[in-house]
Amino acid sequence: MANTASAQKEIRKNARRRQRNRLVKAKTRTVTKKAVLAIESGDKNAAALLRQAQIELDAAAQKGVIHKNAAARKKSRLMKRLNAAQMAKP
């Protein structure tokens, strides 16, 4: 257990930050999964869902929840998947 008041405050701050980070990460996973499912099912709304996933990933990277290169990698893979699905369609 922390002995000083500043250390106790840091513990409280870390708990708040952890909770906020978990919510942001969960949101990015949710929108990414929705985009992937839309792409795989051939939904015509897939591009809009992909755009929403990109926005959430950028926001998470901006807040420092995930690394900016990790966000870029995930966005790139989503775009690659969408482009492959569109090329496969006649």
N, C-alpha and C positions, 0 to 999 in steps of 0.2 A: 504494500500500500504506500501511496505517496506521502511524504512527510511534510513538504512545504505547501503553502497555499497555491503557489504558482503551478506546482506539479499537479495538484488536485484539479485546478482549473484546466490544465492541458488535457487531463483525462476526460473531463466533461466535453471539451471542445472536440477531442478526437471521436467521442461517441456520436456527437451531432454530425460531424463530417462523414463518419462511416455510414450513418443512416442515409444521409443525402447521396453519397456515392453509390450505395446499394440501389437506391431508387433510380438513379440515372442509368446505371448499368442494366437494371432490369428492363427499363424502357427501351434501351438500345437493342437488347436481345429480342424483345417482343416485336418491335417494328421490323427488325431484320428478318425474323422468322416469318412474319406476315408477307414481307416482300418476296422471300424465297418461295413460299407456298403459292403466291400469286403467279410468279414466273413459271413455276413447274406446272401449274394447272392451266396455263395459257390464258389467264385472266387479262382482259384488255385494260384493266385498271392497274396493272403491274408497274407501269412506269411511274404513276403517281405514288404508289406505295414505296417504290425504290427511292424516289425523291425525298419522301418523308424519312426513310431510313438514313439517307445521306445527311439530312438536317440534324437528326438526333445524334449521329456519330460525330458530326462536326461540333455540336454543342458539348458532347461529352469530352472531346479532345480539348476544346476551349477551356472547359472547367478543370482540366487536369485529371479527370477520372480515368481516362485511357490515354495512352501516348498518341501523339498526332500521326506517327507512322502506322500505328495499329489501326487507327481510323481510316487512313488512306488505303491501307491494305484491304480492309473489309469492304470499303466502297468500291475498290477496283474489282474485287472478286464478285461483288453483286452485279456490277456493270457487265463483266465478262459473262456471267450467267445469263443475264437478260439478252445480251447480243447473240449468244449461242442459241437461245430459245427462239429468237426472232429469225435467225438464219435458218433454223430447222423447219420453220413453218413455210409451206409453199406459197 
